[in-house]
Amino acid sequence: MRNSRKDTLLLAAGVLGAFGAGLAAGRRIARTAPATHANRDEGLPRAGLLDTLALGLEVFAPVVAQGVIIRRPPMMALAQRFDTHRRAIRRMQKLRDMYGPGPLMLPLPIRKQAVVLDPAHAQRVLDESPVPFSAVSTEKRAALSHFEPKGVLLSTGPERADRRRFNEAALDTAHPMHRMAASFLPIVEEEAARMLAQAGGTLDWTTWSEGWYRLIRRVVLGNSAADDQELQALIVRLRGAANWAGFHPKMPAKRERFLARIQMYLERAEPGSLAGYMAGIARSATTAPRQQVPQWLFAFDAAVMASFRALALLASHPGQLARAREEIAARQAGQPLPFLRACMLEALRLWPTTPMVLRQSTSETRWEHGSMPADTGVLIHAPFFHRDDTRLEHADRFTPELWLDGRTAGQDWPLIPFSDGPVMCPGRHLVLMLSSAMLATLLGARPLAQTGGLAPDPQRLPGTLDNFALRFRLG
C-alpha cells in the first residue's frame, strides 16, 4: 500500500508538472507564433502542433492521470481543484470553433488518431459500431487484457456476437427491471441498512463504497461472496495494473487466481444471484463465461461513483429531493423508480464515469470533408458533448427532467452515459435498477445533508466532482 501511494503521488507530481509546464510553454509560443489555421488541403482538417499539444495536456493527460480503469484518489482531488473537465471542454470548444465539424486528425508520429467534434459524427460512430468503428481500440486492449482478455469488449466477429448475446441474456438488457429483481432488491435493502448502521451519523466514501462492493458481490456471485476480500484485493490490483495499460507487465498468475475464484462461484451457481441465473443460459465453446464477469464487477464502479454524486446533487437541490421522496413514498414493489433513475442519468451526464469513448476504424470511412484511413483511433469526449454550454442551455444545471420528458429521445445531441448504439452497455438497466433502489432506501430512511467535499452550486455545477471527498450527515 505504501509503495502504491508513493507511485500515485509521483505520478501526480509528474503529470501536473508536465501539464503546467506544457500549458505555460504553449501559451508563450502561442503569443509569438502566427495563428494556426485548419489544414483542409488533404480532406479532413488536421490539427496544428500547438493545438495537438494543448489537446494532449488538457484533455488526455488529466483523464489518464486520474485513472481510466480504477480512480486514483489523490489525482481526483487535484482534478477537482483545477476543474480539469471544464478545461477540457473549453479546449474542445476552441478546436471545434477553429477547425469546424471535423473529424479532426491529429499529427501524431506513432498512430493515426481522430477527434470527433460534431454531434452527428459522434452518433454515426456509435451507431456504426462495431463495424467499421470497432470498440476494440488499441488502448482498450492494452488495459483490459490485464484481467479479461476474452471479455466481450475485447472480442470481434463471431466471438463478439456470441459473448454479447450471453452478456445481454445474463444482464437482461431488454428490461428495465431484471427478471431477478425479486431476489436482487432485498439485497439492496439489506446492504443499505447495514451501511447506515456502520455509518452512524456520517456517511463517507469508505462506508459507501464498501457497502456497495458487498452488494455487488452478492448480486453477481452470491451471498457467500459478500465478504470475499481476496477477490476484491485481486481485482483492485489487476485494475491498478490496467491503469498503466501496456506500460505495466501482465500478471498472469494473479489473473488466473482471480478468474479461478470467479469460476468457483459460477460453479456454485447460488440461487438468487447472477451466477445462478446465468447457469441456465446457453453457451458455446467460445463464450468464456468467467471472463465476462470481471467486466460486470468493474463496470459497477459507475453505479458506486454516480450514486454518491447523485446524493450530493439531491442534497443541494431541495425541490428535486422533495420530488424524489414523493416517488419513494408512492413506489410499488417491483416497479421502476423513473425520477431516481433520471437523477442517476443526470449524475452520469454531468460527470461521466467514462469520459473518453474510444473506437478504432476497421476500414477507410468517408466524411463530408474527406476520408479517414483504416486503423484510425477515434475519440468521443463525453464531457464536451454532455456539457457544451455554448450549445446546451442545461449544460451546467441538474436537470433530471431531460430523461423524463422526451428531450433525450431522438435528440441530435449525443448524451451517452452508457454509450450508445450496438455497443451500448448491456448492464445499463441493471445498474439503474440497483442504484435507484439504493438511493430510495437511503433517502427514505433518514434525513441527509452534505458536510464534506465540494458542494455543487445549483446555478453552475462544477466540471469535476471528487466523489472520494463527499461526506453526508445522517439525521
GINOR-V444902 format. One record per residue. N is the residue number from 0. RES is the residue in three letters. OMEGA is omega in whole degrees, 0 to 359 (NA if undefined). BURIAL is 1 if it has 9 or more other C-alpha atoms within 8 Angstrom, else 0. Layout:
n->(N;N)
res->(RES;RES)
omega->(OMEGA;OMEGA)
burial->(BURIAL;BURIAL)
This chain:
n->(0;1;2;3;4;5;6;7;8;9;10;11;12;13;14;15;16;17;18;19;20;21;22;23;24;25;26;27;28;29;30;31;32;33;34;35;36;37;38;39;40;41;42;43;44;45;46;47;48;49;50;51;52;53;54;55;56;57;58;59;60;61;62;63;64;65;66;67;68;69;70;71;72;73;74;75;76;77;78;79;80;81;82;83;84;85;86;87;88;89;90;91;92;93;94;95;96;97;98;99;100;101;102;103;104;105;106;107;108;109;110;111;112;113;114;115;116;117;118;119;120;121;122;123;124;125;126;127;128;129;130;131;132;133;134;135;136;137;138;139;140;141;142;143;144;145;146;147;148;149;150;151;152;153;154;155;156;157;158;159;160;161;162;163;164;165;166;167;168;169;170;171;172;173;174;175;176;177;178;179;180;181;182;183;184;185;186;187;188;189;190;191;192;193;194;195;196;197;198;199;200;201;202;203;204;205;206;207;208;209;210;211;212;213;214;215;216;217;218;219;220;221;222;223;224;225;226;227;228;229;230;231;232;233;234;235;236;237;238;239;240;241;242;243;244;245;246;247;248;249;250;251;252;253;254;255;256;257;258;259;260;261;262;263;264;265;266;267;268;269;270;271;272;273;274;275;276;277;278;279;280;281;282;283;284;285;286;287;288;289;290;291;292;293;294;295;296;297;298;299;300;301;302;303;304;305;306;307;308;309;310;311;312;313;314;315;316;317;318;319;320;321;322;323;324;325;326;327;328;329;330;331;332;333;334;335;336;337;338;339;340;341;342;343;344;345;346;347;348;349;350;351;352;353;354;355;356;357;358;359;360;361;362;363;364;365;366;367;368;369;370;371;372;373;374;375;376;377;378;379;380;381;382;383;384;385;386;387;388;389;390;391;392;393;394;395;396;397;398;399;400;401;402;403;404;405;406;407;408;409;410;411;412;413;414;415;416;417;418;419;420;421;422;423;424;425;426;427;428;429;430;431;432;433;434;435;436;437;438;439;440;441;442;443;444;445;446;447;448;449;450;451;452;453;454;455;456;457;458;459;460;461;462;463;464;465;466;467;468;469;470;471;472;473;474)
res->(MET;ARG;ASN;SER;ARG;LYS;ASP;THR;LEU;LEU;LEU;ALA;ALA;GLY;VAL;LEU;GLY;ALA;PHE;GLY;ALA;GLY;LEU;ALA;ALA;GLY;ARG;ARG;ILE;ALA;ARG;THR;ALA;PRO;ALA;THR;HIS;ALA;ASN;ARG;ASP;GLU;GLY;LEU;PRO;ARG;ALA;GLY;LEU;LEU;ASP;THR;LEU;ALA;LEU;GLY;LEU;GLU;VAL;PHE;ALA;PRO;VAL;VAL;ALA;GLN;GLY;VAL;ILE;ILE;ARG;ARG;PRO;PRO;MET;MET;ALA;LEU;ALA;GLN;ARG;PHE;ASP;THR;HIS;ARG;ARG;ALA;ILE;ARG;ARG;MET;GLN;LYS;LEU;ARG;ASP;MET;TYR;GLY;PRO;GLY;PRO;LEU;MET;LEU;PRO;LEU;PRO;ILE;ARG;LYS;GLN;ALA;VAL;VAL;LEU;ASP;PRO;ALA;HIS;ALA;GLN;ARG;VAL;LEU;ASP;GLU;SER;PRO;VAL;PRO;PHE;SER;ALA;VAL;SER;THR;GLU;LYS;ARG;ALA;ALA;LEU;SER;HIS;PHE;GLU;PRO;LYS;GLY;VAL;LEU;LEU;SER;THR;GLY;PRO;GLU;ARG;ALA;ASP;ARG;ARG;ARG;PHE;ASN;GLU;ALA;ALA;LEU;ASP;THR;ALA;HIS;PRO;MET;HIS;ARG;MET;ALA;ALA;SER;PHE;LEU;PRO;ILE;VAL;GLU;GLU;GLU;ALA;ALA;ARG;MET;LEU;ALA;GLN;ALA;GLY;GLY;THR;LEU;ASP;TRP;THR;THR;TRP;SER;GLU;GLY;TRP;TYR;ARG;LEU;ILE;ARG;ARG;VAL;VAL;LEU;GLY;ASN;SER;ALA;ALA;ASP;ASP;GLN;GLU;LEU;GLN;ALA;LEU;ILE;VAL;ARG;LEU;ARG;GLY;ALA;ALA;ASN;TRP;ALA;GLY;PHE;HIS;PRO;LYS;MET;PRO;ALA;LYS;ARG;GLU;ARG;PHE;LEU;ALA;ARG;ILE;GLN;MET;TYR;LEU;GLU;ARG;ALA;GLU;PRO;GLY;SER;LEU;ALA;GLY;TYR;MET;ALA;GLY;ILE;ALA;ARG;SER;ALA;THR;THR;ALA;PRO;ARG;GLN;GLN;VAL;PRO;GLN;TRP;LEU;PHE;ALA;PHE;ASP;ALA;ALA;VAL;MET;ALA;SER;PHE;ARG;ALA;LEU;ALA;LEU;LEU;ALA;SER;HIS;PRO;GLY;GLN;LEU;ALA;ARG;ALA;ARG;GLU;GLU;ILE;ALA;ALA;ARG;GLN;ALA;GLY;GLN;PRO;LEU;PRO;PHE;LEU;ARG;ALA;CYS;MET;LEU;GLU;ALA;LEU;ARG;LEU;TRP;PRO;THR;THR;PRO;MET;VAL;LEU;ARG;GLN;SER;THR;SER;GLU;THR;ARG;TRP;GLU;HIS;GLY;SER;MET;PRO;ALA;ASP;THR;GLY;VAL;LEU;ILE;HIS;ALA;PRO;PHE;PHE;HIS;ARG;ASP;ASP;THR;ARG;LEU;GLU;HIS;ALA;ASP;ARG;PHE;THR;PRO;GLU;LEU;TRP;LEU;ASP;GLY;ARG;THR;ALA;GLY;GLN;ASP;TRP;PRO;LEU;ILE;PRO;PHE;SER;ASP;GLY;PRO;VAL;MET;CYS;PRO;GLY;ARG;HIS;LEU;VAL;LEU;MET;LEU;SER;SER;ALA;MET;LEU;ALA;THR;LEU;LEU;GLY;ALA;ARG;PRO;LEU;ALA;GLN;THR;GLY;GLY;LEU;ALA;PRO;ASP;PRO;GLN;ARG;LEU;PRO;GLY;THR;LEU;ASP;ASN;PHE;ALA;LEU;ARG;PHE;ARG;LEU;GLY)
omega->(181;179;179;179;179;179;181;180;177;178;180;181;182;181;179;178;178;180;183;181;181;180;179;179;179;179;179;181;182;181;184;183;175;182;178;180;179;178;182;186;185;177;182;179;182;184;172;184;180;179;177;177;180;178;179;184;188;182;185;190;181;180;179;181;180;181;182;185;174;187;176;185;179;180;176;178;179;179;177;181;182;181;188;179;178;178;181;179;179;179;179;177;179;179;179;180;182;189;182;188;179;358;185;178;180;181;181;182;189;181;174;185;177;176;181;182;186;182;179;178;178;180;178;181;181;181;183;172;9;177;9;180;185;174;182;177;179;182;182;179;181;183;189;178;176;184;178;184;178;177;182;182;178;185;178;174;183;179;179;181;181;182;176;177;181;179;182;179;182;183;178;188;188;188;177;177;181;179;179;183;181;176;186;186;173;176;177;181;180;182;176;178;178;179;180;179;179;183;186;180;184;177;179;184;182;180;181;185;179;176;179;183;172;180;182;180;179;181;186;191;180;183;182;180;187;185;182;181;176;177;181;180;180;182;176;180;181;178;175;176;180;175;181;178;183;180;176;180;176;178;187;181;178;179;180;175;180;181;177;179;175;180;178;180;178;178;175;177;183;175;179;179;173;178;177;182;185;178;180;182;181;177;180;179;182;186;180;184;184;179;172;184;180;179;178;179;180;187;178;174;177;179;182;182;185;180;177;176;177;175;179;178;181;179;182;179;186;180;179;178;179;179;178;182;175;178;180;182;185;187;176;183;176;180;178;175;191;182;179;173;178;177;177;179;177;177;179;174;184;182;184;176;171;185;180;176;189;172;177;185;180;178;176;179;181;178;184;187;179;183;173;183;171;177;175;172;182;180;167;182;187;180;179;182;179;192;176;186;174;182;186;181;181;190;188;180;176;187;180;179;177;188;184;187;176;183;178;180;180;181;183;177;189;169;195;180;177;188;183;178;184;181;177;182;181;181;187;182;178;177;181;178;183;184;177;176;177;178;181;181;181;183;179;185;187;173;186;175;180;180;182;182;181;179;182;175;184;182;179;183;181;177;183;179;181;181;183;185;183;179;183;173;180;181;NA)
burial->(0;0;0;0;0;0;0;1;1;0;1;1;0;0;1;0;0;1;1;0;0;1;1;0;0;1;0;0;0;1;0;0;0;0;0;0;0;1;0;0;0;0;0;1;1;1;1;1;0;0;1;1;1;1;1;1;1;1;1;1;1;1;1;1;1;1;1;1;1;1;1;1;0;1;1;1;1;0;1;1;0;0;1;1;1;1;1;1;1;0;1;1;1;0;1;1;0;0;1;0;1;1;1;1;1;1;1;0;0;0;0;1;1;1;1;1;1;1;1;0;1;1;1;0;1;1;1;1;1;1;0;1;1;1;1;1;1;0;0;1;1;1;1;1;1;1;1;1;1;1;1;1;0;1;1;0;0;0;1;1;1;1;1;1;0;1;1;1;1;1;1;1;1;0;0;1;1;1;0;1;1;0;1;1;1;0;1;1;1;0;1;1;0;1;1;1;0;0;1;0;0;1;1;1;1;0;1;1;1;0;1;1;0;1;1;1;1;1;1;1;1;1;1;0;1;1;0;0;0;0;1;0;0;1;1;1;0;1;1;1;1;1;1;1;1;0;0;0;0;0;0;0;0;1;1;0;0;1;1;0;1;1;1;0;1;1;0;0;1;1;0;1;1;1;1;1;1;1;0;0;1;0;0;0;0;0;1;1;0;1;1;1;1;1;1;1;1;0;0;1;0;0;1;1;1;1;1;1;1;1;1;1;1;1;1;1;1;0;0;0;1;0;1;1;1;0;1;1;0;0;0;0;0;0;0;0;1;0;1;1;1;1;1;1;1;1;1;1;1;1;1;1;1;0;1;0;1;1;1;1;1;1;0;1;1;0;0;0;0;1;1;1;1;1;1;1;1;1;1;1;1;1;1;1;1;1;1;1;1;0;0;0;0;1;1;1;1;1;0;1;0;1;1;1;0;0;1;0;0;0;0;0;0;1;1;1;1;0;1;1;1;1;1;0;0;1;1;1;1;1;1;1;1;1;1;1;1;1;1;1;1;1;1;1;0;0;0;1;0;1;0;1;1;0;0;1;0;1;0;0;1;1;1;1;1;1;1;0;1;1;1;1;1;1;0)
